[in-house]
Amino acid sequence: DKYADAPATTGTQPKDLGVKTRKSRTEGSYVGLKMCGNSPNCLASSNPYADLPVRTIEGWNAANNGGSIRDVKKVIDTYEV
């Protein structure tokens, strides 16, 4: 890994992250996370579907999915670093 010996550095944190009132492209406004830009690796779960259907996924809800945060942790723990 070419960055293994590089020291960790911090950048400037964006000021537009988190749950906020956002301007929708199609429906006025919504309360949610920042909408995806043009990056192909971005998926959003809180913007209106009509705004960016290709990059919109349904938000995970433990009550609706019969799971818990432990299930999410199990999935995350399977990722190889």
Helices and strands as residue ranges (DSSP letters): E 20-23, E 29-32, G 49-51, G 53-55, H 62-65, H 69-77
